[in-house]
Every structure is written in structure tokens, then in C-alpha cells.
Amino acid sequence: MTETPGITGHWDIDPSHSRLGFSTRHAMVSRVRGAFNDVSGSADIAEDLADSTAEVIVQTASVDTRSADRDTHLRSADFFDVDAYPEIRFVSSAIDEVDEGSYIVTGELTIRDMTKTVSVPLELIGVETDPFGNLRAGLEGSRRIDRKDWGVTWNTKLDSGGVLVSDKITLEFELSLIKNLAEAAPADSSETAVQDEAPSETPEPVTEATPAPKADTAAPQPEAPESVTPTPAADETTPPVPKAPESAASVDPKAEPAAEEFPPPPPVKPAETPAERPAEKAPEVKQPDAQSSGGGLGKLFGLR
């Protein structure tokens, strides 16, 4: 029995950090590389490794070789026929430890609804906790297969007698798995729930204390109108002084004698012109002079 201390439990494949790559010869002279970028699955590692299981699921439409035309051809019926066979699956049937950190995973590989048994050597790269608190395990491995065993037979002959695409394909597994802590989550969640309930109780008294200051704030609001009322009172004291004479003049139109008590002397004086005054004074002065001479009386009685 092979024990697996430290890695037992349920693990989920992280799609954003996992890929199933492949490579093959092209035109007999170069190598074409590609990958399926949509990879998912899980592994359940038991204390006895023989009881462990694993599954890998690949979406065939996610094939990527950095060439749009080639990717379109690979998705067609000549190769993966993604419309008819959207997935490639590998389901383990046995996991054996060859050496510390080295394993042989045997299982059923299904491509285009054709299933064959293959064994894939995998190496445990390490187990680490990421900054987000996730416990991660990395696995890498490769296996060479013949694509014709799964019905992928399309090819074109070259003038030299070779073929455009090699029948031998190397599969490259690069997997990042995250340990699922769901089993420990309920205990932690219950504790967190209790903690959540405690703060929920504390805010209730806090809310009760809050209305008291709100009432205080409401008190100065009625005081504000009281300060407003004296201002118009001050304004009323100032206007009544000018308004009193205006109202008296308007209310007593019969108070014409009051206006006559202040007759303007200048309009009376200009009526008497200075020219008339000397004319009147001149004869008054001449009359006494004539009487003193006596000439006027003699003429009156006919005496000369």
C-alpha cells in the first residue's frame, strides 16, 4: 500500500493555469505545437493511492496553434470534428507511485468517441500555498500516441513519399490543481456565522444611541426661527419713524393750515417790485416842499 501524506483529499484542476499541449512533425522537416486551452477535471487522492481517481476533460474547440486557418482545419471533420465530438476525456483506472513524486496514471483516453487505454507518467512538481490561501499542486507529464488509433486519419502525401502531418502525436500535460477545502469549510463557516451574528447584535444598540444625537440636532432647528423673529422686530423699529410722518401727511389731507403755517416769504416779496416803492416815496417827499414855499396857496386864492 502506497501512502500519500500531505496530498490526500479532493483537488480541482485550475483551468486558467492548466493546458493539454501537443506537438507533431509537419512536412517531415519541422514541428508544429499547439494546445487545448480549456481544460478541467479533478482528482481524489486517498490515503491508499490505489484507491485514488482522476479525470481530465478537454474542450476540443479550444485548440490553438497560433494559426487561424490551421485551427479551423483542426476543428473540422478531418481532425477533431468539434461539432460532433466536443470533448476529449481521460479517466484514470489506476495510479501507481514509481518514485517519490513520480507516478504512472493509467486510464481510458476517449477521442472522437473512440476509447483506448493509455498510461501517462506524471511528476509532482510541488505543493505550495498561494497568496490567496489556496493549496496548489503542480503535475507535468507527456505521452506519445498514434492519432490513427482514435480515427484521426487525414493526411496528404508529399512528392518525396512522406506525409504532411505525422501520425505520431506527443501529448503534454501541464496541470495546476487546487485542494478543495469544502470539508473544513462548514466548521469554519459556522464559526464565521457566529461571529457575523455577534456584530449584528452590536449595531442594534449603536443604532439606539444614534437617535439621541439626532434629537439634539433637531433642537437647534426650532431655535433658528427664534433668531429669525428678532431680526424682523429690529427692522420694524427702524421703519416706523419714517413711516409716521408719511402716514400723517397722507391721512390728514385737511392739515392745510399746517402747511400754511410755513408760508414761504420769498413768493410774497417778489410780488412787490422795487420800482414801485421809489415812485410812491418820491411824491410824498415833494409835497411837503411845496407847502413850505406857499406858492401853491396863493394860486389857490388867486393871489400872486
One Martini backbone bead per residue (centre of mass of N, CA, C, O) as a GRO file, in nm:
protein
  304
    1MET     BB    1   0.095   0.037   0.024
    2THR     BB    2   0.043   0.373  -0.076
    3GLU     BB    3   0.117   0.667   0.067
    4THR     BB    4  -0.034   1.026   0.097
    5PRO     BB    5   0.104   1.256   0.249
    6GLY     BB    6  -0.043   1.591   0.210
    7ILE     BB    7  -0.245   1.497  -0.065
    8THR     BB    8  -0.502   1.448   0.046
    9GLY     BB    9  -0.800   1.467  -0.139
   10HIS     BB   10  -0.958   1.727  -0.309
   11TRP     BB   11  -0.904   1.817  -0.657
   12ASP     BB   12  -0.879   2.101  -0.877
   13ILE     BB   13  -0.867   2.218  -1.182
   14ASP     BB   14  -0.697   2.497  -1.320
   15PRO     BB   15  -0.768   2.641  -1.616
   16SER     BB   16  -0.575   2.905  -1.610
   17HIS     BB   17  -0.313   2.678  -1.533
   18SER     BB   18  -0.393   2.481  -1.779
   19ARG     BB   19  -0.278   2.214  -2.017
   20LEU     BB   20  -0.305   2.052  -2.347
   21GLY     BB   21  -0.054   1.946  -2.528
   22PHE     BB   22   0.100   1.942  -2.865
   23SER     BB   23   0.301   1.746  -3.107
   24THR     BB   24   0.432   1.761  -3.455
   25ARG     BB   25   0.505   1.679  -3.766
   26HIS     BB   26   0.591   1.891  -4.055
   27ALA     BB   27   0.685   1.788  -4.359
   28MET     BB   28   0.930   1.630  -4.205
   29VAL     BB   29   1.094   1.916  -4.081
   30SER     BB   30   0.885   2.008  -3.861
   31ARG     BB   31   0.724   2.159  -3.570
   32VAL     BB   32   0.406   2.141  -3.427
   33ARG     BB   33   0.230   2.352  -3.195
   34GLY     BB   34  -0.014   2.300  -2.929
   35ALA     BB   35  -0.345   2.362  -2.765
   36PHE     BB   36  -0.566   2.315  -2.492
   37ASN     BB   37  -0.720   2.571  -2.296
   38ASP     BB   38  -0.973   2.384  -2.205
   39VAL     BB   39  -0.935   2.268  -1.875
   40SER     BB   40  -1.063   1.999  -1.671
   41GLY     BB   41  -1.111   1.868  -1.331
   42SER     BB   42  -1.012   1.587  -1.109
   43ALA     BB   43  -0.894   1.471  -0.773
   44ASP     BB   44  -0.880   1.170  -0.562
   45ILE     BB   45  -0.686   1.137  -0.274
   46ALA     BB   46  -0.588   0.873  -0.104
   47GLU     BB   47  -0.418   0.713   0.131
   48ASP     BB   48  -0.460   0.499  -0.084
   49LEU     BB   49  -0.357   0.524  -0.403
   50ALA     BB   50  -0.535   0.292  -0.528
   51ASP     BB   51  -0.809   0.473  -0.451
   52SER     BB   52  -0.756   0.668  -0.666
   53THR     BB   53  -0.874   0.950  -0.873
   54ALA     BB   54  -0.911   1.072  -1.224
   55GLU     BB   55  -1.000   1.372  -1.432
   56VAL     BB   56  -1.002   1.478  -1.783
   57ILE     BB   57  -1.121   1.776  -1.960
   58VAL     BB   58  -1.160   1.859  -2.313
   59GLN     BB   59  -1.198   2.126  -2.538
   60THR     BB   60  -1.172   2.114  -2.878
   61ALA     BB   61  -1.233   2.424  -2.954
   62SER     BB   62  -0.953   2.520  -2.791
   63VAL     BB   63  -0.770   2.506  -3.015
   64ASP     BB   64  -0.409   2.612  -3.047
   65THR     BB   65  -0.157   2.724  -3.318
   66ARG     BB   66  -0.135   3.029  -3.426
   67SER     BB   67  -0.358   2.945  -3.661
   68ALA     BB   68  -0.652   2.997  -3.803
   69ASP     BB   69  -0.655   2.795  -4.039
   70ARG     BB   70  -0.557   2.546  -3.882
   71ASP     BB   71  -0.776   2.548  -3.661
   72THR     BB   72  -1.011   2.506  -3.855
   73HIS     BB   73  -0.912   2.231  -3.956
   74LEU     BB   74  -0.903   2.084  -3.675
   75ARG     BB   75  -1.226   2.128  -3.628
   76SER     BB   76  -1.284   1.949  -3.835
   77ALA     BB   77  -1.353   1.631  -3.974
   78ASP     BB   78  -1.043   1.563  -4.021
   79PHE     BB   79  -1.023   1.564  -3.703
   80PHE     BB   80  -1.213   1.654  -3.429
   81ASP     BB   81  -1.500   1.736  -3.473
   82VAL     BB   82  -1.646   1.946  -3.262
   83ASP     BB   83  -1.953   1.911  -3.314
   84ALA     BB   84  -1.951   1.591  -3.250
   85TYR     BB   85  -1.668   1.626  -3.055
   86PRO     BB   86  -1.624   1.832  -2.782
   87GLU     BB   87  -1.457   1.594  -2.628
   88ILE     BB   88  -1.186   1.505  -2.412
   89ARG     BB   89  -1.108   1.200  -2.225
   90PHE     BB   90  -0.970   1.122  -1.891
   91VAL     BB   91  -0.978   0.809  -1.703
   92SER     BB   92  -0.887   0.666  -1.429
   93SER     BB   93  -0.770   0.328  -1.297
   94ALA     BB   94  -0.464   0.401  -1.208
   95ILE     BB   95  -0.223   0.471  -0.934
   96ASP     BB   96   0.133   0.491  -0.943
   97GLU     BB   97   0.431   0.476  -0.758
   98VAL     BB   98   0.764   0.498  -0.854
   99ASP     BB   99   0.842   0.759  -0.699
  100GLU     BB  100   0.913   1.029  -0.544
  101GLY     BB  101   0.685   1.221  -0.727
  102SER     BB  102   0.623   0.961  -0.910
  103TYR     BB  103   0.386   0.869  -1.173
  104ILE     BB  104   0.132   0.631  -1.289
  105VAL     BB  105  -0.134   0.692  -1.516
  106THR     BB  106  -0.413   0.494  -1.574
  107GLY     BB  107  -0.639   0.502  -1.867
  108GLU     BB  108  -0.912   0.648  -2.049
  109LEU     BB  109  -0.900   0.751  -2.388
  110THR     BB  110  -1.119   0.993  -2.549
  111ILE     BB  111  -1.165   1.012  -2.913
  112ARG     BB  112  -1.421   1.026  -3.110
  113ASP     BB  113  -1.553   0.784  -2.941
  114MET     BB  114  -1.265   0.665  -2.878
  115THR     BB  115  -1.123   0.404  -2.671
  116LYS     BB  116  -0.813   0.406  -2.485
  117THR     BB  117  -0.538   0.268  -2.329
  118VAL     BB  118  -0.333   0.463  -2.106
  119SER     BB  119  -0.006   0.580  -1.998
  120VAL     BB  120   0.091   0.841  -1.762
  121PRO     BB  121   0.358   1.025  -1.678
  122LEU     BB  122   0.401   1.184  -1.354
  123GLU     BB  123   0.503   1.494  -1.193
  124LEU     BB  124   0.564   1.635  -0.887
  125ILE     BB  125   0.651   1.962  -0.844
  126GLY     BB  126   0.444   2.067  -0.610
  127VAL     BB  127   0.350   2.224  -0.285
  128GLU     BB  128   0.149   2.523  -0.248
  129THR     BB  129   0.080   2.845  -0.111
  130ASP     BB  130  -0.091   3.099  -0.198
  131PRO     BB  131  -0.179   3.433  -0.137
  132PHE     BB  132  -0.499   3.315  -0.117
  133GLY     BB  133  -0.484   3.019   0.037
  134ASN     BB  134  -0.409   2.813  -0.181
  135LEU     BB  135  -0.367   2.476  -0.241
  136ARG     BB  136  -0.106   2.362  -0.454
  137ALA     BB  137  -0.062   2.144  -0.746
  138GLY     BB  138   0.193   2.011  -0.964
  139LEU     BB  139   0.169   1.865  -1.300
  140GLU     BB  140   0.379   1.659  -1.521
  141GLY     BB  141   0.351   1.528  -1.867
  142SER     BB  142   0.398   1.256  -2.118
  143ARG     BB  143   0.262   1.123  -2.441
  144ARG     BB  144   0.278   0.887  -2.700
  145ILE     BB  145   0.075   0.876  -2.997
  146ASP     BB  146  -0.167   0.739  -3.227
  147ARG     BB  147  -0.412   0.894  -3.405
  148LYS     BB  148  -0.539   0.647  -3.561
  149ASP     BB  149  -0.664   0.508  -3.300
  150TRP     BB  150  -0.893   0.768  -3.313
  151GLY     BB  151  -0.961   0.846  -3.628
  152VAL     BB  152  -0.709   1.030  -3.715
  153THR     BB  153  -0.632   1.028  -4.078
  154TRP     BB  154  -0.553   1.272  -4.203
  155ASN     BB  155  -0.373   1.333  -4.527
  156THR     BB  156  -0.064   1.416  -4.717
  157LYS     BB  157   0.132   1.369  -4.980
  158LEU     BB  158   0.455   1.370  -5.084
  159ASP     BB  159   0.697   1.363  -5.325
  160SER     BB  160   0.895   1.190  -5.131
  161GLY     BB  161   0.660   1.003  -4.963
  162GLY     BB  162   0.552   1.156  -4.752
  163VAL     BB  163   0.394   1.352  -4.497
  164LEU     BB  164   0.246   1.625  -4.363
  165VAL     BB  165   0.138   1.450  -4.111
  166SER     BB  166   0.203   1.304  -3.836
  167ASP     BB  167   0.098   1.023  -3.644
  168LYS     BB  168   0.267   1.133  -3.418
  169ILE     BB  169   0.175   1.222  -3.084
  170THR     BB  170   0.243   1.462  -2.831
  171LEU     BB  171   0.147   1.469  -2.504
  172GLU     BB  172   0.091   1.756  -2.277
  173PHE     BB  173   0.094   1.786  -1.927
  174GLU     BB  174  -0.045   2.082  -1.752
  175LEU     BB  175  -0.108   2.094  -1.402
  176SER     BB  176  -0.335   2.279  -1.181
  177LEU     BB  177  -0.414   2.225  -0.838
  178ILE     BB  178  -0.687   2.260  -0.605
  179LYS     BB  179  -0.770   2.239  -0.289
  180ASN     BB  180  -1.058   2.124  -0.137
  181LEU     BB  181  -1.211   2.289   0.162
  182ALA     BB  182  -1.515   2.197   0.218
  183GLU     BB  183  -1.491   2.021   0.475
  184ALA     BB  184  -1.385   2.274   0.656
  185ALA     BB  185  -1.597   2.499   0.600
  186PRO     BB  186  -1.837   2.449   0.795
  187ALA     BB  187  -1.687   2.514   1.057
  188ASP     BB  188  -1.596   2.793   0.971
  189SER     BB  189  -1.877   2.903   0.895
  190SER     BB  190  -1.999   2.881   1.179
  191GLU     BB  191  -1.804   3.073   1.310
  192THR     BB  192  -1.860   3.311   1.125
  193ALA     BB  193  -2.160   3.324   1.187
  194VAL     BB  194  -2.125   3.399   1.484
  195GLN     BB  195  -1.965   3.654   1.427
  196ASP     BB  196  -2.187   3.786   1.258
  197GLU     BB  197  -2.398   3.794   1.485
  198ALA     BB  198  -2.253   3.972   1.687
  199PRO     BB  199  -2.235   4.235   1.515
  200SER     BB  200  -2.545   4.250   1.471
  201GLU     BB  201  -2.602   4.320   1.775
  202THR     BB  202  -2.432   4.577   1.817
  203PRO     BB  203  -2.572   4.782   1.617
  204GLU     BB  204  -2.838   4.816   1.771
  205PRO     BB  205  -2.736   5.000   2.007
  206VAL     BB  206  -2.615   5.207   1.819
  207THR     BB  207  -2.882   5.295   1.692
  208GLU     BB  208  -3.002   5.397   1.962
  209ALA     BB  209  -2.787   5.623   2.007
  210THR     BB  210  -2.828   5.793   1.748
  211PRO     BB  211  -3.111   5.936   1.797
  212ALA     BB  212  -3.021   6.134   2.020
  213PRO     BB  213  -2.845   6.329   1.843
  214LYS     BB  214  -3.078   6.389   1.650
  215ALA     BB  215  -3.251   6.543   1.859
  216ASP     BB  216  -3.042   6.766   1.910
  217THR     BB  217  -3.035   6.866   1.621
  218ALA     BB  218  -3.341   6.942   1.624
  219ALA     BB  219  -3.340   7.171   1.841
  220PRO     BB  220  -3.189   7.410   1.685
  221GLN     BB  221  -3.407   7.457   1.470
  222PRO     BB  222  -3.614   7.619   1.648
  223GLU     BB  223  -3.402   7.842   1.724
  224ALA     BB  224  -3.367   7.969   1.447
  225PRO     BB  225  -3.646   8.114   1.428
  226GLU     BB  226  -3.596   8.298   1.679
  227SER     BB  227  -3.365   8.455   1.539
  228VAL     BB  228  -3.553   8.556   1.309
  229THR     BB  229  -3.765   8.728   1.464
  230PRO     BB  230  -3.584   8.971   1.570
  231THR     BB  231  -3.508   9.090   1.298
  232PRO     BB  232  -3.789   9.203   1.218
  233ALA     BB  233  -3.815   9.383   1.474
  234ALA     BB  234  -3.583   9.572   1.404
  235ASP     BB  235  -3.708   9.659   1.134
  236GLU     BB  236  -3.969   9.787   1.264
  237THR     BB  237  -3.833  10.018   1.425
  238THR     BB  238  -3.717  10.183   1.189
  239PRO     BB  239  -3.967  10.239   0.991
  240PRO     BB  240  -4.178  10.403   1.178
  241VAL     BB  241  -4.049  10.684   1.163
  242PRO     BB  242  -4.089  10.744   0.851
  243LYS     BB  243  -4.395  10.651   0.845
  244ALA     BB  244  -4.538  10.862   1.025
  245PRO     BB  245  -4.529  11.118   0.841
  246GLU     BB  246  -4.652  10.984   0.592
  247SER     BB  247  -4.925  10.911   0.726
  248ALA     BB  248  -5.007  11.196   0.820
  249ALA     BB  249  -5.015  11.333   0.542
  250SER     BB  250  -5.216  11.131   0.413
  251VAL     BB  251  -5.449  11.130   0.629
  252ASP     BB  252  -5.417  11.471   0.647
  253PRO     BB  253  -5.543  11.672   0.410
  254LYS     BB  254  -5.656  11.912   0.616
  255ALA     BB  255  -5.351  12.008   0.694
  256GLU     BB  256  -5.314  12.306   0.558
  257PRO     BB  257  -5.239  12.489   0.793
  258ALA     BB  258  -4.972  12.368   0.838
  259ALA     BB  259  -4.868  12.464   0.564
  260GLU     BB  260  -4.935  12.779   0.629
  261GLU     BB  261  -4.731  12.812   0.865
  262PHE     BB  262  -4.518  12.774   0.607
  263PRO     BB  263  -4.480  13.036   0.440
  264PRO     BB  264  -4.325  13.162   0.179
  265PRO     BB  265  -4.182  13.470   0.158
  266PRO     BB  266  -4.061  13.501  -0.130
  267PRO     BB  267  -4.335  13.508  -0.297
  268VAL     BB  268  -4.429  13.790  -0.175
  269LYS     BB  269  -4.190  13.986  -0.233
  270PRO     BB  270  -4.174  13.972  -0.551
  271ALA     BB  271  -4.443  14.128  -0.597
  272GLU     BB  272  -4.274  14.369  -0.487
  273THR     BB  273  -4.138  14.610  -0.651
  274PRO     BB  274  -3.888  14.845  -0.643
  275ALA     BB  275  -4.009  15.060  -0.845
  276GLU     BB  276  -4.268  15.143  -0.682
  277ARG     BB  277  -4.150  15.258  -0.420
  278PRO     BB  278  -4.005  15.520  -0.526
  279ALA     BB  279  -4.259  15.643  -0.653
  280GLU     BB  280  -4.412  15.693  -0.382
  281LYS     BB  281  -4.188  15.854  -0.227
  282ALA     BB  282  -4.149  16.102  -0.407
  283PRO     BB  283  -4.420  16.257  -0.358
  284GLU     BB  284  -4.399  16.277  -0.047
  285VAL     BB  285  -4.154  16.472  -0.050
  286LYS     BB  286  -4.266  16.709  -0.235
  287GLN     BB  287  -4.509  16.814  -0.079
  288PRO     BB  288  -4.377  16.963   0.163
  289ASP     BB  289  -4.220  17.165  -0.019
  290ALA     BB  290  -4.467  17.319  -0.135
  291GLN     BB  291  -4.593  17.418   0.131
  292SER     BB  292  -4.352  17.588   0.234
  293SER     BB  293  -4.358  17.808  -0.005
  294GLY     BB  294  -4.681  17.902  -0.079
  295GLY     BB  295  -4.753  17.897  -0.386
  296GLY     BB  296  -5.012  17.729  -0.381
  297LEU     BB  297  -5.210  17.918  -0.220
  298GLY     BB  298  -5.212  18.163  -0.408
  299LYS     BB  299  -5.334  18.016  -0.645
  300LEU     BB  300  -5.598  17.937  -0.498
  301PHE     BB  301  -5.676  18.263  -0.435
  302GLY     BB  302  -5.545  18.454  -0.671
  303LEU     BB  303  -5.263  18.509  -0.581
  304ARG     BB  304  -4.928  18.677  -0.641
   0.00000   0.00000   0.00000
